[in-house]
């Protein structure tokens, strides 16, 4: 619901540890767009090595390592010929490094699991002998997941078919550690909903002494299947089941165990509470072979509890609790598997982000949880990025003056004076890929008036290391103009917006307006960046005004109250804000209030329907794609986090659902969905269709057989979707100034 709020042809493939999910990650896309001149070091594609500021880049199949200290001295680690000699003839998608950097695992032949290509083949190379071989011989092709080398560099562990394995690197001997793995008993990785909503994929961790492995075990047997029907790929239709817990259904039973490599016996951590009414989204070893830190979320996700667990006895002791009357954020979107805390002061304290004082702030908490210090003081949000252990610098994103932008700030661990790191010349949105030691970073800068530009900088001084010469800032060649605006609604709500105008805009004429919407807690759209919604971008030069705005409930850097006012009011408060802002926009003399269109995808599709149905006097034409039409139909983790439990507030669920108001449709609606959508299921479409038919409402429908939530699979699909969209929009909201 929250992954596909931008158009599908903007999907890109990146390789951060493993291939990223089908979806849209703004930061990764920005790095891909910031291309360097041919022949330059492609720092937009660099991947940092662990615990350092060295990075590797693949060039023509060969693997090179650079040090950010000396970019003129690149080292060939593995040539393309050496890779082929080992029998590997596929592209390297990721590299796993040993702690001594003398051994690597190459990841290749990846296949999609849920959102990402997280299973594939791994090849082990000893860099001293430059000899390689495939791991997991005898296991199914492209079935290995999350392979990682032991801290003593003697073994590799991985998951295959939901079981854990360990392989001796010297002998090639493979030992199966768990044996109960099935499609519903999942060891060392996760089910659909944990990945989708808690960014959980890699489900095991080596102990520091390499003698045991801590891992998650998911029992999804009670979870019901969503049954999708494939009508096209065989003579007879067949059912495609996907285990999927909808709102109101209990979570999967999840527990964490520590398995000994010597005995093959698992010791389960004794974390209090009912596992069918709690979540365990993060776990990691806490600096020694005894302690494991675990964060537990309650069913409503409004309380996060940190436990320090004993790996030997299994005993779990509560050390810290964070709570909120709405929900607690303990994971970041696209923050795959990274802990919710950061150890500092040699493991005697950790950093924790909380909104308990009304702003997103970072606290230093003692290891026993008894003492805490607020590090980021002030009425602004601090979104943690990295910590420099050597310099004791804490880096975070903030935007104290303009929530459409993003800048890097820092504060010393024992000095709460905040310093802006991003120089003033880089106005707009700034994103950083920090080296693991936080001594260097690649920086992307862009704005509505400036193309994405990239550089490698040293920290904390933000000195440019690469490329040489003056920074070059170029103007986006979009075929239209972008500008920012801020508008206050009748309710006193100030909303940020981005507007796209034709280059030949004439303020004395009236233009059709196209609202691009999302509006839910997973993402903002009104960002100071050099792009706009791809659908309307094609048509703005023909005479449209495009507008996108961020309502209350979106994750803008505007404080807790802004973000969490949407609790139990999805579909209500966000559509109200958008509609009230539209009424203010209609006061502008160049807006043609008779030609008003709105579009959104996924959560934005639900917003589109809500706007058409709740405010038919405002919105005349709408194109909704893959929308959640009833809040009951979406998964439990996402929906219950923002809506509470349907068993306790059924009225809120009804009030939030577009289907409840379908009878009010007066304008033109095009609804689009894929029957193979395992995220927002096709059921949403058919229930909506029935409501519209019952109420005698005419509309247009485009169904794509077996396409998933992104609607991109199959020859001609993206082009067909694009043409269908544009034809409908032009027919019912024609372009051109009048």
C-alpha positions as CSV (number, residue, x, y, z in Angstrom):
1,X,0.0,0.0,0.0
2,X,2.9,2.3,0.7
3,X,5.5,1.2,-1.8
4,X,4.1,2.2,-5.1
5,X,3.0,5.8,-4.9
6,X,5.0,6.7,-7.9
7,X,4.8,5.4,-11.5
8,X,6.2,2.1,-12.3
9,X,8.7,3.1,-15.1
10,X,10.6,5.0,-12.4
11,X,11.5,1.7,-10.8
12,X,15.2,1.2,-10.7
13,X,17.5,-1.7,-9.7
14,X,20.1,-1.1,-7.1
15,X,22.3,-3.5,-5.3
16,X,22.7,-2.6,-1.6
17,X,23.7,-6.0,-0.1
18,X,21.0,-7.6,-2.2
19,X,18.9,-6.3,-5.0
20,X,16.4,-3.8,-3.7
21,X,12.6,-4.5,-3.9
22,X,10.3,-3.7,-6.7
23,X,9.2,-0.3,-5.5
24,X,10.4,3.2,-5.3
25,X,13.1,4.4,-3.0
26,X,13.6,8.1,-3.5
27,X,17.2,8.2,-2.2
28,X,18.3,5.3,-4.3
29,X,16.7,6.8,-7.4
30,X,18.4,10.1,-6.7
31,X,21.8,8.4,-6.7
32,X,21.0,6.6,-9.9
33,X,19.9,9.8,-11.6
34,X,23.1,11.6,-10.6
35,X,25.3,10.3,-13.3
36,X,29.0,11.2,-13.7
37,X,30.7,11.9,-17.0
38,X,31.9,8.9,-18.9
39,X,35.3,7.7,-17.7
40,X,34.8,9.1,-14.2
41,X,34.7,6.9,-11.0
42,X,31.0,5.9,-10.7
43,X,30.6,7.0,-7.1
44,X,26.9,6.9,-7.6
45,X,27.2,3.1,-7.7
46,X,29.9,2.6,-5.0
47,X,29.3,0.1,-2.2
48,X,31.1,0.6,1.1
49,X,33.1,-2.2,2.7
50,X,32.3,-3.0,6.3
51,X,33.9,-1.0,9.1
52,X,35.9,1.3,6.8
53,X,35.7,4.0,4.2
54,X,36.9,1.8,1.4
55,X,34.4,0.9,-1.3
56,X,34.1,-1.5,-4.2
57,X,32.9,-1.0,-7.8
58,X,32.4,-3.5,-10.5
59,X,33.9,-2.5,-13.8
60,X,33.4,-4.7,-16.9
61,X,33.0,-7.7,-14.6
62,X,36.1,-7.0,-12.6
63,X,36.0,-6.0,-8.9
64,X,38.0,-3.0,-7.8
65,X,38.5,-1.6,-4.3
66,X,39.2,2.1,-3.7
67,X,40.1,3.9,-0.5
68,X,38.4,7.3,0.0
69,X,41.7,8.5,1.3
70,X,43.4,7.9,-2.1
71,X,41.2,7.5,-5.1
72,X,44.2,7.3,-7.4
73,X,45.2,4.0,-6.0
74,X,42.5,1.5,-6.9
75,X,43.2,-2.2,-6.3
76,X,42.1,-5.1,-8.5
77,X,40.5,-7.7,-6.2
78,X,39.1,-10.1,-8.8
79,X,39.3,-9.9,-12.5
80,X,36.5,-10.9,-14.9
81,X,38.6,-13.7,-16.2
82,X,39.2,-15.1,-12.7
83,X,35.5,-15.0,-12.0
84,X,34.8,-16.9,-15.2
85,X,37.5,-19.4,-14.4
86,X,35.6,-20.3,-11.3
87,X,32.6,-21.1,-13.4
88,X,30.6,-18.0,-12.6
89,X,29.2,-16.5,-15.8
90,X,26.6,-14.1,-14.4
91,X,26.8,-10.5,-13.2
92,X,27.9,-9.8,-9.6
93,X,25.0,-8.2,-7.8
94,X,26.5,-7.9,-4.4
95,X,29.6,-8.8,-2.4
96,X,29.8,-10.1,1.2
97,X,33.2,-9.5,2.8
98,X,35.1,-11.3,5.5
99,X,36.3,-9.4,8.5
100,X,39.9,-9.7,7.3
101,X,38.9,-8.8,3.7
102,X,40.8,-11.9,2.4
103,X,37.6,-13.7,1.5
104,X,34.4,-12.7,-0.3
105,X,31.1,-14.1,-1.4
106,X,29.7,-13.0,-4.8
107,X,25.9,-12.9,-5.0
108,X,24.4,-13.6,-8.4
109,X,21.5,-15.2,-10.3
110,X,19.0,-13.6,-7.9
111,X,15.3,-14.3,-7.9
112,X,12.4,-12.4,-6.4
113,X,10.9,-13.5,-3.1
114,X,8.4,-10.9,-2.1
115,X,9.5,-7.4,-2.9
116,X,13.2,-8.0,-3.5
117,X,15.5,-10.4,-5.2
118,X,16.7,-12.0,-1.9
119,X,17.5,-15.5,-3.0
120,X,20.2,-16.5,-5.5
121,X,23.6,-18.2,-5.8
122,X,26.7,-17.4,-3.8
123,X,30.3,-18.0,-4.9
124,X,33.1,-18.1,-2.4
125,X,36.5,-16.7,-3.4
126,X,39.8,-16.9,-1.4
127,X,41.5,-13.7,-2.5
128,X,45.0,-15.0,-1.7
129,X,44.7,-17.9,-4.1
130,X,42.0,-16.2,-6.2
131,X,40.2,-19.5,-6.5
132,X,36.5,-19.7,-6.3
133,X,33.7,-22.2,-6.0
134,X,29.9,-22.2,-5.5
135,X,28.4,-22.5,-2.1
136,X,25.5,-24.8,-1.3
137,X,26.3,-27.5,-3.8
138,X,23.4,-29.9,-3.9
139,X,20.8,-27.3,-2.8
140,X,18.4,-25.9,-5.4
141,X,19.7,-23.3,-7.8
142,X,19.1,-19.7,-6.7
143,X,17.8,-20.7,-3.3
144,X,20.4,-19.3,-1.0
145,X,19.5,-16.3,1.1
146,X,21.6,-13.8,3.2
147,X,24.9,-15.8,3.1
148,X,27.4,-14.3,5.5
149,X,30.9,-15.3,6.6
150,X,31.5,-16.1,10.3
151,X,33.6,-13.6,12.3
152,X,36.5,-16.1,12.4
153,X,36.3,-16.4,8.6
154,X,36.1,-20.2,8.6
155,X,32.5,-20.8,7.8
156,X,29.5,-19.4,5.8
157,X,25.9,-19.6,6.9
158,X,22.9,-19.1,4.8
159,X,19.2,-20.0,4.4
160,X,17.7,-22.3,1.8
161,X,14.1,-23.4,1.6
162,X,13.4,-21.8,5.1
163,X,16.2,-23.8,6.8
164,X,19.5,-22.6,8.2
165,X,22.8,-24.2,6.9
166,X,26.4,-23.7,7.7
167,X,29.3,-24.6,5.3
168,X,32.9,-25.1,6.2
169,X,35.0,-23.0,3.8
170,X,38.1,-25.2,3.9
171,X,36.3,-28.5,3.2
172,X,33.0,-27.5,1.6
173,X,31.1,-29.6,4.2
174,X,27.5,-28.5,4.5
175,X,25.6,-29.0,7.8
176,X,21.9,-28.4,8.1
177,X,21.1,-26.6,11.3
178,X,17.3,-26.5,11.2
179,X,15.0,-29.1,9.7
180,X,11.4,-28.0,10.3
181,X,11.4,-25.3,7.6
182,X,8.4,-25.3,5.2
183,X,6.4,-22.6,3.4
184,X,4.9,-21.7,6.8
185,X,7.6,-22.6,9.3
186,X,10.2,-20.0,8.3
187,X,13.7,-20.1,9.8
188,X,16.3,-17.4,9.2
189,X,14.0,-15.1,7.1
190,X,10.5,-13.8,7.3
191,X,6.9,-14.0,5.9
192,X,5.3,-11.5,3.6
193,X,4.0,-9.1,6.2
194,X,7.2,-8.9,8.3
195,X,9.1,-8.0,5.1
196,X,6.5,-5.6,3.8
197,X,5.7,-3.7,7.0
198,X,8.7,-4.1,9.3
199,X,11.5,-4.2,6.7
200,X,12.6,-7.6,7.9
201,X,14.4,-9.9,5.5
202,X,17.7,-11.2,6.8
203,X,16.7,-13.4,9.8
204,X,19.9,-14.6,11.4
205,X,23.1,-13.3,13.1
206,X,26.5,-14.9,13.8
207,X,27.7,-14.7,17.4
208,X,31.0,-12.8,17.8
209,X,32.9,-16.1,18.6
210,X,31.4,-17.9,15.5
211,X,30.1,-20.7,17.7
212,X,26.4,-20.0,17.5
213,X,23.8,-18.3,15.4
214,X,20.8,-16.3,16.7
215,X,17.8,-16.5,14.3
216,X,14.1,-15.7,14.0
217,X,11.6,-18.5,13.6
218,X,8.2,-17.5,12.1
219,X,5.2,-19.9,12.5
220,X,2.7,-18.6,9.9
221,X,0.6,-21.7,9.9
222,X,-2.5,-20.0,11.4
223,X,-2.4,-17.2,8.9
224,X,-5.0,-17.6,6.2
225,X,-4.3,-17.6,2.5
226,X,-5.4,-14.9,0.1
227,X,-6.3,-16.9,-3.0
228,X,-5.5,-15.3,-6.4
229,X,-6.6,-16.9,-9.6
230,X,-4.3,-17.2,-12.6
231,X,-6.5,-17.5,-15.7
232,X,-3.9,-17.1,-18.4
233,X,-0.9,-19.3,-17.9
234,X,-2.4,-22.8,-18.4
235,X,-5.3,-24.5,-20.1
236,X,-7.2,-24.6,-16.7
237,X,-7.1,-21.7,-14.2
238,X,-5.2,-22.3,-11.1
239,X,-5.0,-20.8,-7.6
240,X,-2.0,-18.8,-6.4
241,X,-2.2,-18.8,-2.5
242,X,-0.4,-16.1,-0.5
243,X,-0.4,-16.2,3.3
244,X,-1.6,-12.7,4.2
245,X,-3.0,-11.6,7.6
246,X,-5.6,-8.9,7.1
247,X,-6.5,-6.2,9.7
248,X,-8.0,-7.8,12.8
249,X,-6.2,-11.2,12.2
250,X,-3.5,-12.1,14.8
251,X,0.2,-11.8,13.8
252,X,2.3,-14.8,13.0
253,X,3.9,-16.5,16.0
254,X,7.5,-15.3,16.0
255,X,10.3,-16.3,18.4
256,X,14.1,-15.9,18.5
257,X,16.5,-18.7,19.2
258,X,20.2,-19.3,19.5
259,X,21.5,-22.5,17.9
260,X,24.8,-24.0,18.8
261,X,26.9,-25.2,15.9
262,X,28.4,-27.9,18.1
263,X,25.2,-29.4,19.4
264,X,22.6,-28.2,16.8
265,X,20.3,-27.4,19.8
266,X,18.3,-24.2,19.8
267,X,17.9,-22.2,23.0
268,X,14.8,-20.0,22.7
269,X,14.9,-16.6,24.2
270,X,12.2,-16.2,26.9
271,X,10.7,-12.9,25.8
272,X,7.6,-12.1,27.9
273,X,4.1,-11.7,26.3
274,X,1.9,-13.5,23.9
275,X,3.8,-14.1,20.6
276,X,0.5,-13.9,18.7
277,X,-0.1,-10.4,20.0
278,X,3.4,-9.0,19.7
279,X,6.1,-8.3,17.0
280,X,9.8,-8.8,17.2
281,X,11.1,-6.6,14.4
282,X,14.8,-6.2,15.5
283,X,17.4,-8.3,17.2
284,X,21.3,-8.3,17.3
285,X,24.2,-9.4,19.5
286,X,25.1,-6.7,22.0
287,X,28.9,-6.7,21.7
288,X,29.7,-10.1,23.4
289,X,28.8,-13.8,23.1
290,X,26.2,-13.6,25.9
291,X,23.9,-10.6,25.4
292,X,21.3,-10.2,22.6
293,X,19.3,-7.0,22.3
294,X,15.7,-7.5,21.1
295,X,12.9,-4.9,20.5
296,X,9.4,-6.0,20.9
297,X,6.3,-4.1,19.6
298,X,2.9,-4.8,21.1
299,X,0.0,-5.7,18.8
300,X,-1.2,-2.0,18.6
301,X,2.4,-0.9,18.0
302,X,2.1,1.9,20.5
303,X,4.7,0.5,22.9
304,X,8.2,-0.6,22.1
305,X,10.1,-2.6,24.7
306,X,13.9,-3.3,24.6
307,X,15.0,-6.5,26.2
308,X,18.5,-7.7,27.0
309,X,18.5,-11.4,26.6
310,X,21.0,-14.1,27.8
311,X,22.0,-16.3,24.9
312,X,22.8,-19.1,27.3
313,X,19.9,-19.2,29.7
314,X,17.4,-17.5,27.4
315,X,16.3,-15.1,30.2
316,X,15.1,-11.7,29.0
317,X,15.3,-8.6,31.1
318,X,13.4,-5.4,30.2
319,X,15.7,-2.4,30.0
320,X,13.8,0.4,28.2
321,X,10.3,1.2,27.0
322,X,9.1,3.9,24.6
323,X,5.3,4.5,24.0
324,X,3.0,6.8,22.2
325,X,-0.8,7.3,22.2
326,X,-0.8,6.6,18.4
327,X,2.1,4.4,17.3
328,X,5.9,4.1,17.8
329,X,8.2,4.0,14.8
330,X,11.0,1.5,15.4
331,X,12.0,0.8,11.8
332,X,12.5,3.0,8.8
333,X,11.1,2.4,5.3
334,X,13.8,0.6,3.2
335,X,15.9,0.3,6.4
336,X,16.3,-3.4,5.8
337,X,17.2,-5.3,9.0
338,X,19.3,-2.6,10.5
339,X,19.0,-2.3,14.3
340,X,16.7,0.3,15.8
341,X,19.6,1.4,18.1
342,X,23.3,2.3,17.8
343,X,25.8,1.3,20.4
344,X,28.2,4.1,21.6
345,X,30.7,4.5,24.4
346,X,32.1,1.0,23.9
347,X,28.7,-0.6,24.3
348,X,27.9,1.2,27.6
349,X,25.2,3.3,25.9
350,X,23.0,3.2,22.9
351,X,21.3,5.8,20.7
352,X,17.5,5.7,20.4
353,X,15.0,7.9,18.5
354,X,11.8,8.9,20.1
355,X,8.9,11.4,19.5
356,X,7.9,11.5,23.2
357,X,8.6,15.3,23.6
358,X,6.6,16.1,20.5
359,X,9.5,16.0,18.0
360,X,11.6,13.2,16.5
361,X,14.7,13.4,18.7
362,X,17.7,11.3,19.5
363,X,18.5,10.1,23.0
364,X,21.6,8.5,24.5
365,X,20.4,5.7,26.8
366,X,22.6,3.8,29.3
367,X,23.0,0.0,28.6
368,X,20.7,-0.8,31.5
369,X,18.2,1.7,30.3
370,X,18.1,3.7,33.5
371,X,19.7,6.9,32.3
372,X,19.0,8.9,29.2
373,X,20.2,12.2,27.7
374,X,18.5,14.2,25.0
375,X,21.1,14.9,22.3
376,X,19.1,16.9,19.7
377,X,17.4,19.8,21.5
378,X,15.0,22.1,19.9
379,X,11.7,22.3,18.0
380,X,12.8,20.4,15.0
381,X,12.9,16.7,13.9
382,X,16.2,14.8,13.9
383,X,16.3,11.8,11.7
384,X,19.4,9.7,12.6
385,X,21.8,8.9,9.8
386,X,25.1,7.6,11.3
387,X,27.5,7.7,14.2
388,X,31.2,8.3,14.0
389,X,32.6,6.3,16.9
390,X,36.2,7.7,16.6
391,X,35.1,11.4,16.5
392,X,31.9,10.9,18.6
393,X,29.9,12.7,16.0
394,X,26.2,11.9,15.6
395,X,24.8,12.7,12.1
396,X,21.2,13.3,11.4
397,X,18.8,14.8,8.8
398,X,16.8,17.9,9.7
399,X,14.9,20.6,8.0
400,X,14.2,23.3,10.7
401,X,13.0,25.9,8.2
402,X,11.5,24.1,5.2
403,X,10.0,20.6,5.5
404,X,10.3,20.0,1.8
405,X,14.1,20.0,2.1
406,X,16.7,17.9,3.9
407,X,20.1,18.7,5.3
408,X,22.8,16.9,7.2
409,X,23.5,18.0,10.8
410,X,25.7,16.8,13.5
411,X,26.0,16.9,17.3
412,X,28.9,15.7,19.5
413,X,27.9,12.9,21.8
414,X,28.7,14.9,25.0
415,X,28.0,18.4,23.6
416,X,24.5,19.1,22.4
417,X,25.4,22.1,20.3
418,X,24.0,21.3,16.8
419,X,26.0,22.1,13.7
420,X,24.7,22.1,10.1
421,X,27.1,20.0,8.0
422,X,25.6,20.6,4.6
423,X,27.0,23.8,3.2
424,X,24.6,26.6,2.4
425,X,25.3,26.4,-1.4
426,X,23.5,23.0,-1.5
427,X,20.0,24.3,-1.1
428,X,17.2,21.8,-1.6
429,X,17.2,18.1,-0.7
430,X,20.4,16.4,0.3
431,X,20.9,12.7,0.8
432,X,24.0,10.9,2.0
433,X,25.4,7.4,1.8
434,X,27.7,7.3,4.8
435,X,30.7,5.0,5.0
436,X,30.4,2.5,7.9
437,X,32.9,4.5,9.9
438,X,31.1,7.8,9.1
439,X,34.3,9.4,7.9
440,X,33.2,9.9,4.3
441,X,29.9,10.0,2.4
442,X,28.6,10.3,-1.1
443,X,26.3,13.3,-1.2
444,X,23.4,13.9,-3.6
445,X,21.9,17.4,-3.9
446,X,19.0,18.5,-5.9
447,X,16.0,20.8,-6.0
448,X,13.1,21.9,-8.1
449,X,15.5,24.2,-10.0
450,X,18.7,22.1,-9.9
451,X,19.4,18.6,-11.3
452,X,20.7,15.9,-9.0
453,X,24.4,16.4,-8.5
454,X,26.9,14.1,-6.7
455,X,30.2,14.3,-4.8
456,X,32.3,12.3,-2.4
457,X,33.0,14.3,0.8
458,X,35.0,13.8,3.9
459,X,33.5,14.4,7.3
460,X,32.9,16.2,9.6
461,X,34.2,19.1,7.5
462,X,32.3,18.2,4.3
463,X,35.4,18.7,2.2
464,X,34.9,17.5,-1.4
465,X,37.1,14.7,-2.4
466,X,35.7,13.8,-5.8
467,X,35.1,14.9,-8.5
468,X,37.7,17.6,-9.0
469,X,36.9,21.2,-10.0
470,X,34.0,23.4,-9.2
471,X,30.6,22.0,-8.4
472,X,28.4,22.1,-11.4
473,X,24.8,22.9,-11.0
474,X,22.5,22.4,-14.0
475,X,18.9,23.3,-14.5
476,X,16.4,20.4,-15.0
477,X,15.2,20.1,-18.6
478,X,11.7,18.9,-17.8
479,X,9.8,20.8,-20.4
480,X,8.0,22.7,-17.7
481,X,8.6,24.8,-14.6
482,X,8.5,23.7,-11.0
483,X,7.8,26.0,-8.1
484,X,7.1,25.6,-4.4
485,X,4.1,27.1,-2.5
486,X,2.5,26.9,0.9
487,X,-1.2,27.2,1.4
488,X,-3.3,27.6,4.6
489,X,-6.7,25.9,4.7
490,X,-9.8,27.1,6.4
491,X,-8.8,24.9,9.4
492,X,-5.5,26.8,9.8
493,X,-3.5,23.8,8.4
494,X,-0.4,25.0,6.4
495,X,0.5,22.6,3.6
496,X,3.6,22.5,1.5
497,X,3.1,22.0,-2.2
498,X,4.9,21.6,-5.5
499,X,3.4,23.1,-8.7
500,X,4.3,22.3,-12.3
501,X,3.5,24.9,-14.9
502,X,3.9,24.9,-18.7
503,X,6.9,27.0,-19.9
504,X,4.5,29.2,-21.8
505,X,2.2,29.7,-18.8
506,X,-0.1,32.7,-19.2
507,X,-1.5,34.0,-15.9
508,X,-4.3,35.6,-17.8
509,X,-5.7,32.3,-18.9
510,X,-7.3,29.3,-17.1
511,X,-5.7,25.9,-17.0
512,X,-6.9,22.4,-16.0
513,X,-5.4,21.3,-12.7
514,X,-4.1,17.8,-12.0
515,X,-3.6,16.8,-8.4
516,X,-1.1,14.0,-7.7
517,X,-1.8,12.5,-4.3
518,X,-0.5,10.0,-1.8
519,X,-1.1,11.3,1.7
520,X,-0.5,8.4,4.0
521,X,2.2,7.9,6.7
522,X,4.7,6.1,4.5
523,X,5.8,9.0,2.3
524,X,5.8,12.6,1.3
525,X,5.3,13.8,-2.3
526,X,5.9,17.6,-2.0
527,X,9.7,17.4,-1.9
528,X,12.1,19.9,-3.2
529,X,13.5,17.6,-5.9
530,X,13.9,17.9,-9.7
531,X,11.1,15.7,-10.8
532,X,7.3,15.4,-10.8
533,X,4.7,12.6,-11.3
534,X,5.6,10.9,-14.6
535,X,2.1,10.5,-15.9
536,X,1.3,14.2,-16.0
537,X,4.9,15.3,-16.7
538,X,4.3,14.1,-20.3
539,X,1.3,16.4,-20.6
540,X,2.1,19.6,-18.7
541,X,3.6,21.2,-21.8
542,X,0.2,20.7,-23.6
543,X,-1.4,22.9,-21.0
544,X,-1.9,21.4,-17.5
545,X,-1.0,22.6,-14.1
546,X,0.2,19.8,-11.9
547,X,0.1,20.0,-8.1
548,X,1.1,17.8,-5.3
549,X,0.7,18.6,-1.6
550,X,1.5,16.9,1.7
551,X,-1.3,16.8,4.2
552,X,-1.3,16.0,7.9
553,X,-0.3,12.4,8.5
554,X,2.5,12.4,6.0
555,X,6.1,11.9,7.4
556,X,7.2,15.5,6.9
557,X,9.7,17.0,9.3
558,X,6.9,18.9,11.1
559,X,6.7,17.3,14.4
560,X,4.8,14.4,16.0
561,X,1.4,16.1,16.1
562,X,1.6,16.7,12.3
563,X,2.5,13.1,11.6
564,X,0.3,11.3,14.1
565,X,-2.9,13.4,13.8
566,X,-4.0,10.8,11.2
567,X,-4.3,8.0,13.8
568,X,-7.6,6.2,13.3
569,X,-8.4,8.7,10.6
570,X,-6.8,7.5,7.4
571,X,-9.0,8.4,4.5
572,X,-10.7,11.1,6.6
573,X,-8.2,13.7,7.8
574,X,-5.9,13.4,4.8
575,X,-8.7,13.7,2.2
576,X,-10.1,16.6,4.2
577,X,-6.8,18.5,4.1
578,X,-6.4,17.9,0.4
579,X,-9.9,19.0,-0.4
580,X,-9.7,22.1,1.8
581,X,-6.3,23.0,0.2
582,X,-7.9,22.5,-3.3
583,X,-10.6,25.0,-2.4
584,X,-7.9,27.6,-1.6
585,X,-6.1,26.8,-4.8
586,X,-9.4,27.4,-6.7
587,X,-9.1,31.1,-5.7
588,X,-6.1,31.5,-8.0
589,X,-7.4,33.2,-11.1
590,X,-5.7,30.8,-13.6
591,X,-7.3,27.6,-12.3
592,X,-10.2,26.2,-14.3
593,X,-12.4,24.7,-11.7
594,X,-14.4,22.8,-14.3
595,X,-11.3,20.8,-15.3
596,X,-10.0,19.2,-12.2
597,X,-8.3,15.7,-12.1
598,X,-6.8,13.7,-9.4
599,X,-4.6,10.6,-9.4
600,X,-2.8,8.3,-7.0
601,X,-1.5,4.8,-6.7
602,X,-1.9,2.3,-3.8
603,X,-2.4,4.5,-0.8
604,X,-2.7,7.4,-3.3
605,X,-5.4,5.3,-5.1
606,X,-7.4,5.1,-2.0
607,X,-6.9,8.9,-1.5
608,X,-8.1,9.5,-5.1
609,X,-11.3,7.5,-4.5
610,X,-11.9,9.3,-1.2
611,X,-11.6,12.6,-2.8
612,X,-13.9,11.7,-5.7
613,X,-16.5,10.2,-3.4
614,X,-16.3,12.6,-0.4
615,X,-15.8,15.9,-2.4
616,X,-17.5,15.3,-5.7
617,X,-18.1,19.1,-6.0
618,X,-14.3,19.6,-6.2
619,X,-12.9,16.7,-8.2
620,X,-14.4,16.0,-11.6
621,X,-12.1,13.3,-12.9
622,X,-10.0,10.6,-11.1
623,X,-7.7,7.8,-12.0
624,X,-7.1,5.4,-9.1
625,X,-4.6,2.5,-9.3
626,X,-4.4,-0.5,-7.0
627,X,-6.3,1.2,-4.2
628,X,-7.3,-0.1,-0.8
629,X,-11.0,0.3,-1.0
630,X,-11.8,-1.0,2.5
631,X,-9.4,-0.7,5.4
632,X,-10.4,-4.2,6.5
633,X,-8.7,-5.7,3.4
634,X,-5.1,-4.6,4.0
635,X,-2.5,-6.3,6.1
636,X,-2.7,-6.2,9.9
637,X,0.7,-4.6,10.7
638,X,0.3,-1.5,8.5
639,X,-3.4,-1.0,9.1
640,X,-3.5,-1.7,12.8
641,X,-0.5,0.6,13.3
642,X,-2.4,3.6,11.9
643,X,-6.0,2.6,12.5
644,X,-6.0,0.5,15.7
645,X,-7.8,-2.8,15.9
646,X,-11.1,-3.2,14.0
647,X,-12.5,-5.2,16.8
648,X,-12.2,-2.1,19.0
649,X,-13.2,0.7,16.6
650,X,-15.2,-0.7,13.7
651,X,-16.8,2.7,13.1
652,X,-13.4,4.2,12.3
653,X,-12.7,1.5,9.7
654,X,-16.0,2.1,8.0
655,X,-15.6,5.9,8.0
656,X,-12.0,5.5,6.5
657,X,-13.0,3.3,3.6
658,X,-13.7,4.7,0.1
659,X,-16.4,2.0,-0.5
660,X,-18.6,3.6,2.2
661,X,-18.9,6.7,0.1
662,X,-18.9,5.2,-3.4
663,X,-22.6,6.2,-3.8
664,X,-21.5,9.9,-4.0
665,X,-19.6,9.5,-7.2
666,X,-20.6,12.2,-9.7
667,X,-17.4,12.6,-11.8
668,X,-15.4,10.5,-14.2
669,X,-13.6,7.5,-12.7
670,X,-11.0,5.2,-14.3
671,X,-10.1,2.3,-12.0
672,X,-7.0,0.2,-12.7
673,X,-5.8,-3.0,-10.9
674,X,-3.7,-6.1,-11.5
675,X,-5.2,-9.5,-10.6
676,X,-1.8,-10.8,-9.4
677,X,-1.4,-8.1,-6.8
678,X,-0.2,-9.8,-3.6
679,X,0.0,-6.5,-1.8
680,X,-3.3,-4.7,-2.4
681,X,-5.4,-7.7,-3.6
682,X,-7.7,-7.6,-6.5
683,X,-10.6,-8.2,-4.1
684,X,-10.4,-4.5,-3.4
685,X,-11.4,-3.8,-7.1
686,X,-14.3,-6.2,-7.2
687,X,-15.8,-5.0,-3.9
688,X,-15.6,-1.4,-5.2
689,X,-17.1,-2.5,-8.5
690,X,-20.1,-4.0,-6.8
691,X,-20.6,-0.9,-4.7
692,X,-20.6,1.3,-7.8
693,X,-22.9,-1.0,-9.7
694,X,-25.3,-1.2,-6.7
695,X,-25.5,2.6,-6.7
696,X,-25.9,2.9,-10.5
697,X,-22.6,4.7,-10.9
698,X,-20.9,4.6,-14.3
699,X,-17.1,4.3,-14.5
700,X,-14.3,2.8,-16.6
701,X,-12.2,-0.1,-15.6
702,X,-8.9,-1.5,-16.8
703,X,-7.8,-4.9,-15.3
704,X,-4.3,-6.3,-16.0
705,X,-4.2,-10.1,-15.7
706,X,-1.6,-11.5,-13.3
707,X,0.2,-8.2,-12.9
708,X,1.4,-7.4,-9.4
709,X,1.1,-4.2,-7.5
710,X,3.5,-2.4,-9.8
711,X,1.6,-3.4,-13.0
712,X,4.8,-3.8,-15.1
713,X,5.1,-7.4,-15.9
714,X,4.6,-8.7,-19.5
715,X,5.3,-7.3,-22.9
716,X,3.7,-3.9,-23.6
717,X,2.2,-3.5,-20.1
718,X,3.9,-0.2,-19.1
719,X,3.2,1.4,-22.4
720,X,-0.4,0.2,-22.4
721,X,-1.0,1.5,-18.9
722,X,0.5,4.8,-19.8
723,X,-1.6,5.2,-23.0
724,X,-4.8,4.1,-21.1
725,X,-4.1,6.7,-18.5
726,X,-3.4,9.6,-20.9
727,X,-6.3,8.8,-23.2
728,X,-8.8,8.9,-20.3
729,X,-7.3,12.0,-18.8
730,X,-7.4,13.9,-22.1
731,X,-10.9,12.8,-22.8
732,X,-12.4,13.9,-19.5
733,X,-10.0,16.7,-18.4
734,X,-8.8,18.1,-21.7
735,X,-5.5,20.1,-21.8
736,X,-4.9,23.7,-22.9
737,X,-5.2,27.2,-21.6
738,X,-8.5,29.0,-22.3
